[in-house]
Amino acid sequence: MRALVDRSDAHGFVRVPGSKSYTIRAATCAAMADGESVIQGALESDDSAAAFECLGGLGAQVHESADVVYVRGGHLRTPEAPLWCSESGATFRFLAALAATIPGVTVLRCSPLLARRPMAPLVDAIRQLHVACEFDPVGGMMVIHGRRQSSGRVKLRGDVSSQFLSAMLMSGPRYEDGLRVDLASPLVSQRYVDMTRECMREFGVEVDTSTGGSYLVSGGFAPTSYAVEGDWSGAAAALALGALAGDVRVAELSRTSLQADVAMLELLDRMGASVEDEEGVVRVRRVPLHACTFDLSDAIDLLPVACALGAAADGITRLTGVARARDKESDRVASMADGLRCLGVRVDVEEDEMRVSGGTAWGGVVSSAGDHRVAMAFGILGAVTGNLAVDGAECVSKTYPGFWDMLRSLGVKVALYE
């Protein structure tokens, strides 16, 4: 599908969907809790749908009604058929660690895009628990021969993806005498692990970090009613749209959120945007933006939208800490650099840095590279350049199915073509 975006003034109010990260974490915890949990404000997307279906395949009873999800857990079993995780890295990795605790064979499958992303540290951690685990990156398949154990201890790399640590921590309550995870290298994306611990706490499990560099998990999950907060990752595009093209108010956001992409507020401030916070509603208005230097190490998912802002700002925006963006749904460094160059923007790339020369963008045709965040970033930039076509626009359904409708609701001229 192609989305054609014309120059537009954006004005209005939008409620962002629930956080994908919290939705999948909450559903995973609920599947292990003995009883029914209610998850309110859950995200409806391709990724969350994959998580719900796979948890159902492991024996949890999952029922969706509007934005409320009911999960009855506590009686997990191996699936009758391979579980299709699609492109959801969180689903694939979280369920791999969970499957290691379920006696029998579990087969997880994923898309080629996900299969090329790092998995080795998680496979190694599972094997340390004396569980047979094989991953085929060509076929996108992981086979886990799970077993129940009273306790466990693993040493895990923290410098590749925080999802590996989150996966192991959430599986911890399945070990009656506890699970200990020792980090073998510094942790990246600390906020995502903090989100995991916060979600686990809501389901009755505390993670002890008092020993320094180690995480101790004990106790079992209890069913609960859990409210998913608004998604800062999805909100980032709407907030950037306000800074670029009008006056946008975004609801369901908390400045005190543990979500990494709350850093969007700091990025907007550094670039001179007009930002106001009105009790959970963030308002951003168009003003001339100026370039800045911004470290994305702890908020790597902001790279595409930061590039879009840089393309419209005065000066050269320097983005550092970008290397890990190469291992997302696409190589986001290459995807954004290639797309911006097609629009007349100079982009200089090094291993861990991008420099975007702003003020020169015009319309053209770009590829989403099958990456939802790349598609959204170019979508908002089109409101400034006009005549900007985004090919592969349907990929936004991974986390924000209503994205193009959201742009239209704010007055952005968007035409969709099959």
N, C-alpha and C positions, 0 to 999 in steps of 0.2 A: 504494500500500500504506500502511496505517496501523499504526503501532506504538503500543501502549498500555502505558505504564510505570507500575507501582504502587510505592508507598513500600516500600523494601527496605533490608536490611542487605547490603552487598557485602563479601565476604571471599574471598581466594584469590590465585592466581598466574596470570599470563598472559604469553605470549610475543608481542610485537608483530610484525607482518609487516615485511618489508624496506622500506627507504625508497623511496618513489615517485620522488623526485628523483634519487637515485643509480641506481635501476634504469634509468630512461629515459636518463640521461646515459651510463651504461656501455654500453647497447645501441647508442646512437648512435655512440659511439667505436668499438665493436667492428665496426659495419657498414663503417667506413672502413678498418679494419686488414686487411691481406692475410693471411688465414689464419683459423683457428678460435679463438674466445675462449670461455671458460666463465664464466658469470655465476652465482654461487652466492647463494642467499638472495633471489633476485629476487621482487619483489612480484607477486602475482596479483591483478589488478584490471582494471576497464574501461579505465583510462588506460594501464596497461602493455600490455594486449592491443592497444590501438590503435597504440601505438608499434611493437610487434613486427610487426603486420600491415603497417603502412605501410613499415617498413624492408624487409620481404620484397618489397613492391611495387617497391622501388627496386633490387632485385637481391640483397640479402643473404639468406643462407639461415638461417632462424631455426627452431630446434627446442626445444620446451619439454618438460621431464620433471620433474614435481613442482615444487620451487622452484629448479631448475637450468635455465638457458637457454643453449643453444649457438648461437653466432652465427658464421657463416663470411662474412667480408666481403671488401672490396677490389675488387670488380668491380661497381660500381654503374652503373645505366642508368635511363633515364626509364621511368616505369610505363606499362603498357598501358591503364590506366583511372585515373580520379581516385582519389586516396587519401583515405579517410575517417578523419579524425583525431578524430571524435566531439567530446567536450568537453575533450580534453587540450590545454591551452595549450602545454605544453612540447613535445609531439609536433608540433603545428602550426608553432610558431615555430622549433624546431630543424631540422625538415625543410625549412622554407622556405629557410633559409640554406644547407643542404646541397644542395638542388635547384638553387640558383644556380650550383653548380660542375659540374653534370651536363649535358652538351650535349643540347639538345632541350627539349621542353615537358613540364613537370610541373604537374599540377592537384591542389591540395589543397582538401579540403572539410571543413567543421566544422559543429557544431550552432549554432542561433541564439543560445544562451547564450554560446558562445565568440565568435561573430562580432561581438558587441557590445563585446567587450573591445578595448583599444588594440592596433593593429597598425602604425599609420603610421610610427613611427620605424624599424621593421624594413624596411618597404617602401622607405623612403627610403635606408637603408643599402645594400640590394641594388641599387637603381638607381645608386648611386654607383659600383658595380662595372661599370657599363655593361651591366647585365642588365635586360631588360624584365620588369617585375613589376607586376601589377594585382591589387587586392583589392576584392572586392564584399562589403561588410558585410551587405547585404540577403540575398543568396544564400548567404553563408558560403563563398565560393570565392576562392582565390588561384591565379593563373596565372603561372608563372615560366618564362621562356625562358632556360634555363641555358647556360653556356659555360665551357670550361676556360680558365683564365688562369694565367700564371706567377706573378703577384703581385697584391696588391691593397691598397688603403688606403681606409678609410672614417672618417667622423666621425659619431658616434652619440650620441643623447641617453641619459643614464643615469638620469634622474629619473622615468621612467615605469614601466619594468619591467626588472629585472635579466636576465630571460630573453632580451631582445634581445642583450645583450652576450654571454651564454653561448652563444647560437645562433651568433653570428659567430665566437667563439673556437673552438668545436668544428668549424666548417667550415674553419678556418685551415690545417690540415695538407693540405688539398686544393690549396693554392697552393704550387707547388714552391719558389718563391723567397720565400715567406712572406706573411703578412697582417698589416697594422697597423691597429689600431682606436684612434682618438683619441676621448676622451669630450668631448662638448660641454656637459655639465652634470653636477653631482654625482651620484654613483651611489647608488641605493637598494638595500637588501637585499644589502649587500656579501657576506654569508656565502654566499649562493647562488652568487655568482661564485667565491668561494673553493672551494666544493664542485666547481664545474666544473673549475677548475684542478687540484684534487686528483685528480679522476677522470681527466683528461687525462694527468696525470703517471703514473698507474698504467698507462696505455696507451703510455707512452714519449715524451710530448710535454710540454715545459716552456713556460710562458707567461712571457715576459720583461716585467716591469713597472718596470724600472730607470730608464726615461726619465720617469716621473711623469706620470700622466694618460693614458698610452698603453699599449697591450697589443700585444706583438709575438709572433706565432706562427710557428714554423718547424719543419721536420722532419715525419716521418710517424708515424702510429699503428702500433703493433705488437700482434699478438694476445697475450692474456694470460689468466690466471685471476683473476677479480675477485670479491671477497666483498662483498655489499651489507650494510651495517650496518642495525640496527633503526631503525624510523621514529619519530622524536620527534613528528612531527605526529599520527600515529595514537596514540602513547602518551599524548599530552596528555589525551585524554578519560578514559583508564583511570586516570591519576594523579589527575585531578580527582575522579573517582568515589571514590577512596580518601579524599580529603580531605573529601568531602561525606557519605559514607554507609558508612564501614567501615574496612577494613584490606586494602589491595591491594598486591601485589608485582608489578612489571613487569620482565621480563627482556629481554636483548638491547639494552641501552641503555648508551651511553658518555657520561660527563660531558664528555669532551674533544672530542666530535663538533663538526664545523663546521656542522651543521644549525642553522638559525636558531631552531627551536622548542625547543632545549635551554634556552632562556630560561624554559621552563615551571618549571624548578626555582627560579629567582629569583622568579617570580610567586608560587609556593606559599610560599616563604620569607617574602615580604613580607606575605602574608595570614595568617601565623602557623601554617601547616600543619605537621604532624609528618612530616618527610622524613628517611629514612635511605638511605644508599647502601652496598650490600653486594656489592662486586665485580661490577658490571654488572647488579645487580638493585636497582631503586629501590623502596623501600617507603614508602607514604603512608598515614597513619592519620587517622581522623576526630578533629578537635578543633574547638572554636568558632573560626570564621574572622572576621577583622576586615578592614574595607575598607582600601584602599591607593590610591596613585597609581602608575600603571604606564605607561611609554612603549612602545607596540607598533610603533613605526616600523620596527624591524629584525626583528620577529617577527609580522608582520601576520596570519598564519594562526591565531594564538592568540586573536584577538578573540572568536569565538563562545564558546569555553570560558572565557575570562576573564569574559565577561558572565554565564555560568552561575554561576561562582564568586561574582561580585559580587552576584547575586540572592539568594544564600544567606548572605552575610556580614553582619556587623553594621556598619552605617554606609553611607556613600556611596563607592563605588569609582569613581575617576576614571581613565578610559582615554584616553590621548592618542596622537597619531600614527595616527589611524584612517582618514584620508581615502582611502588606497589600497585599503581593504577594500571600497569601493564598486564596484570594478572586478574583482571575483572571480566565482565561479560565480553569485552573486547580489550584489545590493547588501547586503553583510553588515551594514552599519550599520543599514539599514532593516529587514532581515529579523529581526535580533536584537531591535531596539527594538520592532517590531510584535508579535513573539511574546511578549516579556517583559511588555508591557502587557496582552496577553490573559490573562496569569497574575497580574495584579494588581501588577506591579512598576513603580515609577516609573522612567522612563528619560528623561533630558534629552540632546538631541543638538545639537551644533554641527558646523561643517564638519570639524574635525579632532579632535573630542573627544566622548566619551560619559560620562555620569555615571549609574551604576546604583545605585538605593537598595535596599539589601538587607533581608532578613528578613521580607518580606511575600508571597513567592511561594506561590500555590496551584495546584491542578490546572486543566486546561482543554485546549483544542484549539489547536494551533499548526501552521503550515505550515513545511516545510523549505525552501520556495522553490526546490526542486530542487537544494539545496546540501548536499553531504555533510557539511561541517563544522558547518553549522547544525543538521542532523538529529542529529549525534552530541552536540552541546552540549545540546540539549533532552532527548535520551535520558538523559543522566546526571543532569540536573536533576530528571527525573521520579522518580528514586529517592529524592529528598528531599520533593518536593511530593505525590507519589502522583497517580493518576488523570490523567496527562498523556498526551495523544494527539498523536503527530507524524504529520501527513499528508505523503505523498511520502517515506516512510521508505526506499524502495528505492534512493534516490540514494546511499546509503553505498557502493554497489558501485563507485563511481568510484575510491575509494582503499582501502576497508576492507570488502570483501564480508562478512566474518565478524563485523562489529561487533555486531549484535544477539545472535548466538550467544555472543560474548565476554561481553556483559553477563549473559546467562543463566548462563554458566559460573561467574560470580562471585556468583551468588545473586540477581541482580536479576530481578524479576517482569516479564517482557516477553511480550506477546501480539501476534502479527502477523495482520492482516486484509487480504485482497485487496479 
